[in-house]
Amino acid sequence: MGTYILTSLFPNGIGEQLADVLRELIVKRGHFAFIASDFRKEAQEETDHHAQGIGNLLESIGIRFERYSIIDARMSPEQARKEVEHADVVWLAGGDTPTEYAAMKEYGLCEVLQQHTGVIIGMSAGSINMGREAVCTLTCGHDRQQVYPALGLVEWSVEPHFHPDGPLEELLELSKSYCIYGLCDEGAILRVDGAYRFYGEIYRMQDGKIEPVNSLPVSENLSL
């Protein structure tokens, strides 16, 4: 089992508390693999821009790698699987959630990620695809509501860019069937050695109800 980190967005950079944790967890810094959300040639310029931005974000807290690779259609499926398999840290990009999952599935990366023992970090769409089910909502900006089996690296679903004072009707209705964690920007959920840690503002939606995670007993934080 790897170390899994689900994030939303860091418009103000990574906070010092989380930065300390990331520096502690990301010990091996040989190879960083950035999995694009859109593998097509037309998206490569934007992919390169975002990959550079993530590299800069991590470097700003002192995490630098010896080698960086971008996983998209510039690689064959065989090469992509090899790059991801041997990466110390894999980043699942933000973007269009179903498009990203379809590309990973086409390239045979889902199995590689499920067996990976390093650090896997998702941002936005990448975090959604790390769940047991990817719950793509209109609330989160998807063009249609869609639910599909995803990577299953964590046992629940996540709603990035969450606003507790925003519209909740769609999410609370979905929470009757799926446990969904609302992940606000600046926050993160970590799974390390099978145990979960929460940083920032996070809410659990389940059975049509919503509660802030920090108000729940630890033993209840991840009940399904």
C-alpha positions as CSV (number, residue, x, y, z in Angstrom):
1,M,0.0,0.0,0.0
2,G,1.3,3.4,-0.9
3,T,0.9,6.8,0.8
4,Y,-2.1,8.7,-0.6
5,I,-2.6,12.4,-0.4
6,L,-5.8,14.1,-1.7
7,T,-5.8,17.8,-2.2
8,S,-8.1,20.4,-3.8
9,L,-6.1,23.6,-4.6
10,F,-3.5,25.8,-3.0
11,P,-4.2,29.3,-4.2
12,N,-2.0,30.7,-1.4
13,G,0.7,28.0,-1.4
14,I,1.0,25.0,0.8
15,G,0.6,25.9,4.5
16,E,3.5,25.3,6.9
17,Q,1.8,22.5,8.9
18,L,1.1,20.5,5.8
19,A,4.5,21.4,4.3
20,D,6.2,19.9,7.3
21,V,4.2,16.7,6.8
22,L,5.0,16.5,3.1
23,R,8.7,17.0,3.7
24,E,8.6,14.2,6.2
25,L,6.7,11.8,4.0
26,I,8.4,12.5,0.7
27,V,11.8,11.0,1.6
28,K,12.7,9.5,-1.8
29,R,13.1,12.3,-4.3
30,G,14.6,10.6,-7.3
31,H,11.7,10.6,-9.8
32,F,8.5,12.6,-10.0
33,A,5.8,11.5,-12.5
34,F,3.0,13.9,-13.4
35,I,0.0,12.2,-15.0
36,A,-1.9,14.6,-17.2
37,S,-5.7,15.0,-17.1
38,D,-5.9,15.1,-20.9
39,F,-3.4,13.0,-22.9
40,R,-4.2,14.5,-26.3
41,K,-1.6,16.4,-28.3
42,E,-3.8,19.5,-28.2
43,A,-3.5,19.7,-24.4
44,Q,0.2,19.3,-24.1
45,E,1.1,23.0,-23.8
46,E,-1.4,23.4,-21.0
47,T,-0.2,20.1,-19.4
48,D,3.4,21.4,-19.4
49,H,2.3,24.6,-17.8
50,H,0.5,22.9,-15.0
51,A,3.3,20.3,-14.5
52,Q,5.8,23.2,-14.1
53,G,3.4,24.9,-11.7
54,I,3.2,21.8,-9.5
55,G,7.0,21.4,-9.6
56,N,7.4,25.0,-8.5
57,L,4.8,24.5,-5.7
58,L,6.7,21.6,-4.3
59,E,10.1,23.3,-4.7
60,S,8.7,26.3,-2.8
61,I,8.6,24.0,0.3
62,G,12.0,22.5,-0.3
63,I,10.9,19.3,-2.2
64,R,12.9,18.8,-5.4
65,F,13.4,15.8,-7.5
66,E,16.3,14.6,-9.6
67,R,14.1,13.8,-12.6
68,Y,10.6,14.8,-13.7
69,S,8.4,13.1,-16.3
70,I,5.0,14.0,-17.8
71,I,2.7,11.1,-18.6
72,D,0.6,11.7,-21.7
73,A,0.4,10.7,-25.3
74,R,4.0,11.7,-25.9
75,M,4.7,8.3,-24.3
76,S,3.6,4.8,-25.4
77,P,1.4,3.0,-22.9
78,E,4.3,0.7,-22.1
79,Q,6.7,3.5,-21.4
80,A,4.0,5.4,-19.3
81,R,3.4,2.3,-17.1
82,K,7.2,1.9,-16.6
83,E,7.6,5.6,-15.7
84,V,4.7,5.5,-13.2
85,E,5.8,2.2,-11.7
86,H,9.3,3.4,-10.9
87,A,8.4,7.0,-9.8
88,D,8.9,7.9,-6.1
89,V,6.0,10.3,-6.3
90,V,3.1,10.3,-8.7
91,W,0.9,13.4,-9.2
92,L,-2.6,13.0,-10.6
93,A,-3.5,16.3,-12.2
94,G,-6.6,18.4,-12.0
95,G,-8.8,18.9,-15.1
96,D,-11.7,16.9,-16.5
97,T,-12.3,14.0,-14.2
98,P,-13.8,11.4,-16.5
99,T,-11.3,12.3,-19.3
100,E,-8.4,11.7,-16.9
101,Y,-9.7,8.3,-15.7
102,A,-10.4,7.2,-19.3
103,A,-6.8,8.0,-20.3
104,M,-5.4,6.2,-17.3
105,K,-7.5,3.2,-18.0
106,E,-6.6,3.2,-21.7
107,Y,-2.9,3.3,-20.8
108,G,-3.2,0.5,-18.2
109,L,-2.2,2.9,-15.4
110,C,-5.0,2.0,-13.0
111,E,-3.5,-1.3,-12.0
112,V,0.0,0.3,-11.7
113,L,-1.4,3.0,-9.4
114,Q,-3.3,0.4,-7.3
115,Q,-0.1,-1.6,-6.7
116,H,2.2,1.4,-6.2
117,T,4.0,1.6,-2.9
118,G,5.3,5.2,-3.2
119,V,3.5,8.5,-2.7
120,I,0.4,9.3,-4.9
121,I,-0.9,12.8,-4.7
122,G,-4.2,13.9,-6.4
123,M,-5.3,17.4,-7.0
124,S,-9.0,18.2,-7.8
125,A,-9.9,15.7,-10.5
126,G,-7.0,13.6,-9.5
127,S,-8.4,13.4,-6.0
128,I,-11.8,12.5,-7.2
129,N,-10.3,9.6,-9.3
130,M,-8.5,8.3,-6.2
131,G,-11.9,7.4,-4.5
132,R,-13.8,4.1,-4.5
133,E,-16.3,5.9,-6.7
134,A,-15.6,9.0,-8.7
135,V,-18.6,11.3,-7.9
136,C,-18.6,14.0,-10.6
137,T,-21.1,16.7,-9.6
138,L,-22.6,19.7,-11.3
139,T,-21.8,21.5,-8.0
140,C,-18.1,20.9,-8.7
141,G,-18.4,22.2,-12.3
142,H,-18.8,19.0,-14.3
143,D,-21.0,19.3,-17.3
144,R,-23.2,16.5,-16.1
145,Q,-23.6,14.4,-12.9
146,Q,-21.7,11.1,-13.3
147,V,-20.6,8.3,-10.9
148,Y,-18.3,5.5,-11.9
149,P,-15.9,3.0,-10.1
150,A,-12.5,4.7,-9.8
151,L,-9.1,3.7,-8.5
152,G,-10.3,2.8,-5.0
153,L,-7.2,4.0,-3.2
154,V,-9.5,5.3,-0.5
155,E,-12.8,3.9,0.5
156,W,-15.0,6.9,-0.1
157,S,-15.5,9.8,-2.5
158,V,-14.3,13.4,-2.4
159,E,-15.7,16.8,-3.5
160,P,-12.8,19.2,-4.1
161,H,-13.2,23.0,-4.0
162,F,-15.9,22.5,-1.4
163,H,-17.8,25.5,0.0
164,P,-20.0,24.6,3.1
165,D,-22.1,27.7,2.5
166,G,-22.6,26.9,-1.1
167,P,-25.4,24.8,-2.8
168,L,-25.6,21.5,-1.0
169,E,-28.8,19.9,-2.4
170,E,-27.0,17.7,-5.0
171,L,-24.3,16.6,-2.7
172,L,-26.6,15.7,0.2
173,E,-28.8,13.7,-2.1
174,L,-25.8,11.8,-3.4
175,S,-24.6,11.3,0.2
176,K,-27.5,9.0,0.7
177,S,-25.7,6.5,-1.5
178,Y,-22.1,7.5,-1.2
179,C,-19.9,8.8,1.7
180,I,-18.4,12.1,0.4
181,Y,-15.7,14.2,1.9
182,G,-16.0,17.9,1.1
183,L,-12.4,19.1,0.7
184,C,-12.0,22.9,0.8
185,D,-9.1,24.6,-0.9
186,E,-5.9,24.6,1.2
187,G,-7.0,21.3,2.8
188,A,-5.7,17.8,2.4
189,I,-6.6,14.2,3.4
190,L,-3.7,11.8,3.9
191,R,-3.7,8.0,4.2
192,V,-0.4,6.9,5.7
193,D,0.1,3.3,6.8
194,G,-3.6,2.7,6.6
195,A,-4.4,5.6,9.0
196,Y,-6.0,8.9,8.0
197,R,-5.0,12.5,8.7
198,F,-6.9,15.6,8.0
199,Y,-5.5,19.1,7.3
200,G,-7.6,22.2,6.8
201,E,-11.3,22.6,6.4
202,I,-13.0,19.2,5.6
203,Y,-16.6,18.0,5.9
204,R,-18.2,14.6,5.8
205,M,-21.5,14.2,3.9
206,Q,-23.3,10.9,4.6
207,D,-27.0,9.8,4.8
208,G,-28.1,13.2,3.7
209,K,-26.3,15.0,6.6
210,I,-23.2,17.2,6.7
211,E,-20.7,17.5,9.6
212,P,-17.2,19.1,9.9
213,V,-14.6,16.4,10.3
214,N,-12.9,18.2,13.2
215,S,-16.2,17.9,15.2
216,L,-16.4,14.1,14.9
217,P,-14.7,11.6,17.2
218,V,-11.6,10.2,15.6
219,S,-13.2,6.7,15.5
220,E,-16.1,8.1,13.5
221,N,-14.2,10.2,11.0
222,L,-14.2,7.6,8.3
223,S,-17.1,5.3,9.1
224,L,-18.8,4.2,5.9
